[in-house]
Amino acid sequence: MADLDSMNTISERARENVDGEDHWAPLVNAMSNPWSPANADGKVILGIAENNLMHTELQDHIKDHFEVDPAFHFTYGHGPQGSPRLRKAISGFFNSRFMPLQPTSAGEFIITAGVTAMIDHVTWSICNEGEGLLLPQPLYTGFTNDIPTRSRGKLVPVSFAREDDSIVLDDVFDATANTRCLERAYQESQRRAVRIKGVMITNPHNPLGKCYSEQAILAIMQFCAKHNLHYLSDEIYATSVFKNDSYPDATPFKSVLSIAIEGVIDPNLVHVLYGAAKDFCANGLRLVQDMWARLLEDTPFLDRFIAENQKRLAKHYAILTSFLNDNGILYFRGGNAAVFLWVDLRAWLLADFNVGAAALRATAANAAEYEAKEVQLSERWLSKGVMIAKGSRSMSEELGWFRIVFTVEEKALQTGLERFLSVLREWEVEEQHSVE
């Protein structure tokens, strides 16, 4: 920890960041002792959106196909916007997988060190300090760190509460609800003198694991056009869309690039963010761009990789949902994308059901009491060797929701779920005794 004298030598921005919560500390702590077949006492990480299901295939491809070329890899030859090879490969990938109405070209892509860096760059490019981006709730927890930390943009969460103050999560994907709720948040920001510069969505959605319909996307773009705002579409889970046998009519992924926007919004206001972290099971792949380029160029391998990944995603989604169904645990239904499930544990927070679910609204007078219970549950799971992400980190409008990642190896998932359930059962007994 920095001492007072050294703190006085840094900028006010840096001092604020040092004084604030360490976004990565809980993750680093949880991941310091990961579970494996050889380390049965390690922690099972079901709280971080990593996909481990295709690591072996990815490792083998990189080992078999990658060579270091000093003329390119050890020089400035690639330039500051990313390697020409990778930009060309990504363009080809987008043209074949995102179905753009207008084919993309390599010159339209800028490469950064992951989407985290891109969110910061986009915020810095669009927002002056204190200006805001609208983001539907619940939202990807990383936005709370990526938007304000360096660029000093303001994250403005968009509530989807109805007029009767109820929350229906499917409204997040409804065209009419988006128009109503975005406009409400925009006008409230105007009253608070916060200038809004754009709307950012995750499609497929994080943490709800569902895709936006074309109608909803058009409604959001129309709202942006009305107020001359940027439309930012984080599509990092684009190919992590799988067959959900329980919901065969689940909305398929549709990129904003595949939608006719002429006469709807200025194309210069529309931006897509994408990276290798999720679809390619490579959260930490940052070093050599040509690793990803070579993979994208290998079409037969790419087809096999994506198809097998989608198959394994569906299998592990089924394992998790079957477990929850068998144990009477509710969750957000209808999803068919991403690597996690939005799980409803409100009943465990509301041991006294006479209180009513309204007490679990994040804006309720006694919300702190239930937020403390979320923290207690999270800490108990961690002490039992499983990490689960609490929904309040994703700015959930109701307390008691948690995000469970299902893309760890099958034995790890089963072990983690057993530990998860044991804590809930202990909690039930304790809460029952306290009510009596």
C-alpha distance (Angstrom), angle and dihedral (degrees) to the residues before:
residue distance angle dihedral
M1 . . .
A2 3.79 . .
D3 3.80 117.0 .
L4 3.81 123.3 -125.1
D5 3.81 95.1 -100.1
S6 3.80 93.6 54.2
M7 3.80 90.8 44.7
N8 3.78 89.1 58.9
T9 3.81 90.8 59.5
I10 3.81 96.9 59.6
S11 3.78 130.9 77.1
E12 3.78 123.3 -88.7
R13 3.81 88.7 -113.7
A14 3.79 92.2 55.4
R15 3.80 91.7 44.6
E16 3.80 91.2 54.0
N17 3.79 90.5 50.9
V18 3.80 92.8 49.0
D19 3.79 91.7 47.9
G20 3.80 92.3 49.2
E21 3.78 128.9 81.1
D22 3.80 115.3 -64.5
H23 3.81 100.3 -117.5
W24 3.80 93.6 -161.5
A25 3.81 101.8 40.5
P26 3.84 97.0 89.1
L27 3.80 90.8 46.8
V28 3.79 94.6 48.8
N29 3.80 90.0 48.1
A30 3.80 93.5 49.2
M31 3.79 93.6 46.0
S32 3.79 95.6 47.4
N33 3.81 91.4 88.5
P34 3.83 108.4 27.9
W35 3.79 122.9 -172.6
S36 3.79 118.3 -108.6
P37 3.81 134.3 158.2
A38 3.80 86.7 -96.7
N39 3.82 92.9 46.3
A40 3.79 104.9 45.9
D41 3.82 92.0 165.8
G42 3.80 93.3 57.0
K43 3.79 124.3 108.1
V44 3.79 120.5 -88.6
I45 3.80 107.7 -137.6
L46 3.82 108.9 -143.2
G47 3.79 93.9 147.7
I48 3.82 102.8 68.9
A49 3.81 120.8 74.2
E50 3.78 97.9 -122.9
N51 3.79 123.6 136.9
N52 3.80 110.8 -145.4
L53 3.79 96.0 168.4
M54 3.82 96.9 98.1
H55 3.78 102.2 32.5
T56 3.80 94.9 114.6
E57 3.80 93.4 52.3
L58 3.80 91.8 46.2
Q59 3.80 92.3 48.1
D60 3.81 92.3 49.9
H61 3.81 93.2 49.1
I62 3.79 93.1 50.3
K63 3.81 93.1 47.2
D64 3.80 93.2 47.9
H65 3.80 99.2 42.6
F66 3.77 110.8 30.8
E67 3.79 126.8 95.0
V68 3.80 129.7 172.2
D69 3.80 114.8 -120.8
P70 3.84 108.2 -167.2
A71 3.81 92.3 -161.1
F72 3.78 89.6 65.8
H73 3.79 108.4 16.8
F74 3.82 97.9 48.9
T75 3.81 99.3 39.3
Y76 3.81 141.4 60.9
G77 3.78 89.2 -104.4
H78 3.79 94.2 115.8
G79 3.78 94.8 59.1
P80 3.81 127.4 -139.9
Q81 3.82 98.5 -69.8
G82 3.79 97.5 62.5
S83 3.79 134.1 -82.0
P84 3.82 115.4 -50.3
R85 3.78 88.2 -132.7
L86 3.80 94.1 56.2
R87 3.80 93.6 43.9
K88 3.81 89.7 52.3
A89 3.81 91.7 46.5
I90 3.81 92.7 49.0
S91 3.79 90.4 48.7
G92 3.79 89.8 54.6
F93 3.80 90.7 46.5
F94 3.80 91.9 51.3
N95 3.79 92.0 47.5
S96 3.81 92.1 53.0
R97 3.83 100.3 37.3
F98 3.83 108.3 26.9
M99 3.81 94.6 44.8
P100 3.82 96.3 -140.7
L101 3.79 115.9 -163.6
Q102 3.79 87.7 -137.0
P103 3.83 114.0 39.8
T104 3.78 112.4 -114.3
S105 3.80 122.8 -124.7
A106 3.80 130.2 -147.7
G107 3.80 91.5 -111.1
E108 3.80 91.8 64.5
F109 3.82 93.1 65.0
I110 3.79 129.0 82.7
I111 3.81 117.9 -168.1
T112 3.80 121.6 -142.5
A113 3.80 134.9 170.2
G114 3.79 92.8 -84.4
V115 3.80 135.1 -48.0
T116 3.81 91.1 -72.2
A117 3.79 88.3 65.8
M118 3.81 90.9 42.3
I119 3.83 91.8 55.3
D120 3.78 88.7 53.1
H121 3.82 92.2 47.0
V122 3.80 92.7 48.1
T123 3.80 92.1 48.2
W124 3.80 90.9 48.7
S125 3.80 90.7 48.9
I126 3.81 96.6 47.1
C127 3.81 106.7 31.0
N128 3.75 132.6 57.2
E129 3.79 113.7 -146.9
G130 3.80 109.6 -64.4
E131 3.81 95.5 15.0
G132 3.77 116.0 123.7
L133 3.78 148.5 -130.0
L134 3.81 120.5 -150.5
L135 3.82 114.7 -131.0
P136 3.83 124.8 -179.4
Q137 3.81 116.6 -120.4
P138 2.96 130.5 -84.4
L139 3.78 95.5 41.0
Y140 3.79 143.4 175.9
T141 3.79 105.7 -74.4
G142 3.82 92.9 -136.9
F143 3.81 90.8 67.8
T144 3.81 88.8 71.1
N145 3.80 87.6 63.4
D146 3.82 103.7 29.7
I147 3.81 99.1 52.2
P148 3.84 103.4 47.8
T149 3.80 106.1 25.0
R150 3.81 102.4 81.1
S151 3.79 106.2 -2.1
R152 3.81 93.3 45.4
G153 3.78 92.8 -137.2
K154 3.77 118.5 154.2
L155 3.78 121.3 -117.9
V156 3.82 107.8 -142.4
P157 3.83 111.0 -167.5
V158 3.80 116.7 -145.9
S159 3.79 114.5 -138.4
F160 3.80 118.3 -144.4
A161 3.79 94.7 -163.6
R162 3.79 112.8 141.7
E163 3.79 124.7 -131.3
D164 3.82 90.0 -91.1
D165 3.84 87.7 52.9
S166 3.82 92.6 -112.2
I167 3.80 122.0 138.9
V168 3.81 121.1 -135.8
L169 3.79 110.3 177.7
D170 3.80 94.0 -155.6
D171 3.82 86.9 67.6
V172 3.82 87.3 74.8
F173 3.82 87.2 72.4
D174 3.81 98.0 39.5
A175 3.82 118.0 106.1
T176 3.81 96.0 -144.0
A177 3.79 93.5 45.2
N178 3.80 91.3 50.4
T179 3.79 92.1 52.6
R180 3.81 91.9 48.4
C181 3.80 97.3 44.1
L182 3.80 97.1 41.9
E183 3.80 90.9 50.4
R184 3.80 91.0 48.7
A185 3.81 91.9 51.0
Y186 3.79 91.5 45.3
Q187 3.81 93.4 52.5
E188 3.80 91.7 46.0
S189 3.80 89.3 52.3
Q190 3.80 89.6 51.2
R191 3.79 89.5 54.1
R192 3.81 89.5 51.4
A193 3.80 90.6 48.8
V194 3.83 92.6 -115.7
R195 3.78 110.2 141.9
I196 3.81 111.8 -140.8
K197 3.80 116.8 -143.5
G198 3.80 103.7 174.4
V199 3.79 152.8 -11.8
M200 3.80 121.1 -115.9
I201 3.79 123.6 -164.0
T202 3.78 133.1 175.1
N203 3.79 111.4 -133.8
P204 3.02 112.5 -148.8
H205 3.78 85.1 36.1
N206 3.78 124.9 -111.7
P207 3.06 117.1 -126.0
L208 3.84 99.2 7.1
G209 3.81 96.7 56.2
K210 3.81 94.6 -141.0
C211 3.81 133.1 118.7
Y212 3.79 127.7 -120.8
S213 3.80 118.1 -117.2
E214 3.79 121.3 -124.9
Q215 3.81 88.7 -110.5
A216 3.80 92.2 55.8
I217 3.81 92.4 46.6
L218 3.80 90.9 50.6
A219 3.80 91.0 48.9
I220 3.81 90.9 53.4
M221 3.80 91.8 46.9
Q222 3.81 90.9 49.5
F223 3.79 89.1 52.6
C224 3.81 89.8 50.0
A225 3.79 91.7 48.9
K226 3.81 91.3 50.1
H227 3.81 91.0 57.7
N228 3.84 97.8 30.1
L229 3.80 92.5 -114.4
H230 3.80 131.7 154.8
Y231 3.81 117.1 -107.1
L232 3.81 110.2 -142.3
S233 3.80 117.7 -170.2
D234 3.81 117.1 -169.6
E235 3.81 101.7 -160.3
I236 3.80 98.6 170.5
Y237 3.86 92.7 134.4
A238 3.83 93.8 49.5
T239 3.83 97.2 129.9
S240 3.82 96.1 28.8
V241 3.80 88.9 91.2
F242 3.77 116.3 123.1
K243 3.80 141.5 -178.0
N244 3.79 111.3 -88.4
D245 3.80 106.9 -163.4
S246 3.80 90.6 -164.1
Y247 3.81 90.5 57.9
P248 3.82 108.0 29.3
D249 3.82 90.4 166.9
A250 3.81 94.6 54.2
T251 3.80 112.0 143.6
P252 3.82 110.6 -91.3
F253 3.78 120.6 -133.9
K254 3.79 114.6 -87.6
S255 3.78 119.6 -177.5
V256 3.77 118.7 -139.2
L257 3.82 85.0 -124.0
S258 3.80 89.8 66.6
I259 3.82 94.6 56.3
A260 3.79 124.2 90.6
I261 3.80 104.8 -116.8
E262 3.80 100.8 167.9
G263 3.77 106.7 129.0
V264 3.82 90.8 11.6
I265 3.80 105.2 75.4
D266 3.79 139.3 -12.0
P267 3.86 105.2 -92.4
N268 3.81 88.7 -138.6
L269 3.82 87.8 68.4
V270 3.83 94.1 55.8
H271 3.82 119.4 88.6
V272 3.81 133.1 173.9
L273 3.81 123.9 -153.8
Y274 3.80 120.4 -159.4
G275 3.79 139.8 159.1
A276 3.79 145.6 171.2
A277 3.81 96.0 -108.8
K278 3.81 101.3 92.9
D279 3.81 112.0 20.3
F280 3.81 90.7 41.1
C281 3.82 96.6 40.9
A282 3.81 91.4 -123.3
N283 3.81 111.5 120.6
G284 3.78 91.7 157.8
L285 3.81 100.1 40.4
R286 3.80 100.6 121.7
L287 3.81 107.8 126.1
V288 3.81 113.7 77.3
Q289 3.78 121.9 23.9
D290 3.79 94.7 -160.6
M291 3.81 90.6 65.8
W292 3.78 88.5 68.9
A293 3.81 93.3 37.4
R294 3.81 92.1 55.5
L295 3.80 90.7 48.9
L296 3.82 92.2 50.0
E297 3.81 90.6 48.9
D298 3.81 92.4 53.8
T299 3.81 96.9 81.9
P300 3.83 98.3 178.3
F301 3.81 91.4 51.1
L302 3.81 91.3 43.3
D303 3.80 91.6 53.6
R304 3.81 91.7 49.3
F305 3.79 92.9 44.3
I306 3.81 96.0 51.4
A307 3.80 94.0 42.8
E308 3.81 92.7 49.5
N309 3.79 92.1 44.9
Q310 3.81 90.8 53.1
K311 3.81 90.3 48.5
R312 3.80 92.1 51.8
L313 3.81 91.9 44.8
A314 3.81 89.7 55.9
K315 3.80 91.6 47.9
H316 3.80 94.5 51.0
Y317 3.81 92.5 43.0
A318 3.83 86.9 55.5
I319 3.83 91.5 49.1
L320 3.79 91.4 53.3
T321 3.81 97.5 43.0
S322 3.82 92.4 45.6
F323 3.80 89.2 52.6
L324 3.80 91.7 49.8
N325 3.81 92.7 45.9
D326 3.82 91.7 50.2
N327 3.80 90.5 52.5
G328 3.79 98.4 43.5
I329 3.80 95.4 -111.4
L330 3.81 117.4 147.7
Y331 3.81 126.8 -139.7
F332 3.81 141.0 171.2
R333 3.79 106.4 -78.2
G334 3.75 133.8 -153.7
G335 3.78 99.4 49.6
N336 3.79 124.4 136.0
A337 3.79 104.7 170.6
A338 3.80 147.0 68.3
V339 3.81 127.4 22.0
F340 3.80 105.3 -77.6
L341 3.80 145.3 59.7
W342 3.81 128.7 -136.0
V343 3.82 103.5 -128.8
D344 3.81 124.7 -159.6
L345 3.82 113.0 -138.2
R346 3.79 96.5 155.6
A347 3.80 90.1 121.1
W348 3.81 90.1 62.2
L349 3.78 91.6 53.9
L350 3.82 92.2 45.5
A351 3.79 99.4 56.9
D352 3.82 86.6 154.4
F353 3.80 101.5 56.6
N354 3.80 91.3 -171.1
V355 3.78 86.7 76.8
G356 3.80 93.1 70.2
A357 3.79 131.8 -136.9
A358 3.82 92.2 -91.6
A359 3.80 87.0 78.3
L360 3.79 88.0 67.2
R361 3.79 94.9 63.1
A362 3.80 107.4 118.0
T363 3.82 87.8 -129.3
A364 3.83 96.0 50.9
A365 3.79 119.8 120.0
N366 3.80 92.9 -115.2
A367 3.81 96.4 38.8
A368 3.81 91.3 118.3
E369 3.81 90.0 66.5
Y370 3.80 92.2 57.3
E371 3.77 94.6 38.9
A372 3.81 86.5 57.5
K373 3.80 88.1 54.6
E374 3.81 89.9 52.9
V375 3.78 88.7 53.8
Q376 3.80 91.8 47.9
L377 3.79 91.9 51.7
S378 3.81 91.3 48.2
E379 3.79 91.6 49.8
R380 3.81 92.3 48.3
W381 3.77 91.8 51.5
L382 3.77 90.6 49.6
S383 3.80 90.9 49.7
K384 3.82 87.9 52.7
G385 3.79 90.8 51.7
V386 3.81 104.6 -99.3
M387 3.79 128.9 102.5
I388 3.82 118.3 -145.7
A389 3.83 123.6 176.5
K390 3.79 116.6 -126.8
G391 3.78 116.6 -133.5
S392 3.78 95.9 -128.1
R393 3.81 87.9 73.3
S394 3.81 85.6 63.1
M395 3.82 91.1 50.1
S396 3.79 92.2 -110.1
E397 3.78 110.5 -173.4
E398 3.80 89.7 -135.5
L399 3.78 127.6 46.6
G400 3.79 118.3 -129.0
W401 3.81 99.1 57.2
F402 3.81 119.9 117.6
R403 3.82 133.1 -174.4
I404 3.81 116.4 -131.5
V405 3.81 119.4 -167.8
F406 3.82 113.4 -146.2
T407 3.81 101.4 -174.3
V408 3.78 100.1 97.8
E409 3.79 122.0 104.7
E410 3.80 113.2 -70.2
K411 3.81 97.5 -108.0
A412 3.81 90.9 48.4
L413 3.81 90.4 49.6
Q414 3.79 92.3 50.7
T415 3.80 91.5 46.8
G416 3.80 92.0 48.3
L417 3.80 92.8 48.8
E418 3.80 91.7 50.3
R419 3.81 89.6 53.3
F420 3.81 90.3 44.7
L421 3.82 91.5 53.3
S422 3.81 95.0 44.9
V423 3.79 90.2 59.1
L424 3.81 91.7 49.2
R425 3.80 91.7 50.5
E426 3.81 91.6 49.8
W427 3.79 89.1 47.3
E428 3.83 91.2 52.2
V429 3.80 92.0 54.3
E430 3.79 93.2 48.0
E431 3.80 94.0 47.0
Q432 3.80 91.5 47.8
H433 3.80 91.0 53.0
S434 3.79 92.0 47.8
V435 3.83 91.6 52.6
E436 3.81 91.4 48.4
